[in-house]
Amino acid sequence: MINKSLVKKPIITEKVTMLSHLGKYSFLVDGSANKSEVKKVIESIYKVKVKSINMINIKGKRRRLGQRAGKIPGVRKAIVTLEKGHN
């Protein structure tokens, strides 16, 4: 059974939109997800053929609001490259 909650949402920015012309799309994924799990989920949800996946861990940043210090949590992104002919 495929856990569809591993892929949280697609990332839509100007940089990612330019990559979509090359067949690359970016998704925010769960921190425990690995490449093979993400590949299965993307292929089942969007009915496409995945060529490769690159995973990126982004560290959380420290932020201040007045005297209070806090931390923004880190995220994990997956850049998915699709086979030719799929979008």
C-alpha positions as CSV (number, residue, x, y, z in Angstrom):
1,M,0.0,0.0,0.0
2,I,1.3,3.4,-0.9
3,N,1.4,6.1,1.8
4,K,0.2,9.2,-0.1
5,S,0.8,11.5,2.9
6,L,4.6,11.4,2.1
7,V,4.2,14.0,-0.6
8,K,2.7,17.1,1.2
9,K,2.3,19.6,-1.6
10,P,3.9,20.8,-4.9
11,I,6.2,23.8,-4.7
12,I,5.3,26.6,-7.1
13,T,7.9,29.4,-7.4
14,E,9.4,31.3,-10.3
15,K,12.5,29.1,-10.3
16,V,10.5,25.8,-10.3
17,T,8.3,27.1,-13.1
18,M,11.3,27.6,-15.3
19,L,12.5,24.1,-14.5
20,S,9.1,22.7,-15.6
21,H,10.1,23.3,-19.2
22,L,12.8,20.7,-18.7
23,G,10.4,18.2,-17.2
24,K,11.4,18.9,-13.6
25,Y,8.8,19.5,-10.8
26,S,9.4,20.2,-7.1
27,F,7.4,18.8,-4.1
28,L,7.5,19.3,-0.4
29,V,7.9,15.8,1.2
30,D,7.9,14.2,4.6
31,G,11.3,14.2,6.4
32,S,11.4,10.4,6.5
33,A,10.6,9.9,2.8
34,N,13.2,8.3,0.6
35,K,13.6,8.4,-3.2
36,S,11.9,5.1,-4.0
37,E,8.8,5.9,-1.9
38,V,8.4,9.3,-3.4
39,K,8.7,7.9,-6.9
40,K,5.9,5.4,-6.2
41,V,3.7,8.1,-4.8
42,I,4.2,10.6,-7.6
43,E,3.6,7.9,-10.3
44,S,0.4,6.7,-8.6
45,I,-1.1,10.2,-7.9
46,Y,-0.2,12.0,-11.2
47,K,-0.1,8.9,-13.5
48,V,3.3,9.8,-15.0
49,K,6.6,8.0,-15.5
50,V,9.4,9.3,-13.2
51,K,13.0,9.3,-14.6
52,S,14.9,10.4,-11.5
53,I,14.5,12.2,-8.2
54,N,16.9,14.5,-6.3
55,M,16.3,15.0,-2.6
56,I,17.2,18.3,-0.7
57,N,17.2,18.8,3.0
58,I,16.8,22.5,4.0
59,K,17.8,23.3,7.6
60,G,15.6,25.4,9.8
61,K,16.5,29.0,10.5
62,R,16.5,31.0,13.7
63,R,14.2,34.0,13.8
64,R,13.6,36.7,16.4
65,L,10.5,38.7,17.2
66,G,11.4,41.3,19.7
67,Q,13.1,39.7,22.6
68,R,11.8,36.2,21.8
69,A,13.9,33.8,19.8
70,G,12.4,31.0,17.8
71,K,13.2,28.6,15.0
72,I,11.5,27.9,11.7
73,P,11.4,24.1,11.1
74,G,13.5,22.6,8.3
75,V,11.9,21.0,5.2
76,R,12.7,18.3,2.7
77,K,12.2,18.8,-1.0
78,A,12.1,16.4,-3.9
79,I,12.9,17.5,-7.4
80,V,11.2,15.0,-9.8
81,T,12.4,14.6,-13.4
82,L,9.8,13.0,-15.7
83,E,10.4,10.8,-18.7
84,K,10.0,12.5,-22.1
85,G,6.4,13.0,-23.1
86,H,5.0,13.2,-19.6
87,N,4.0,16.4,-17.9
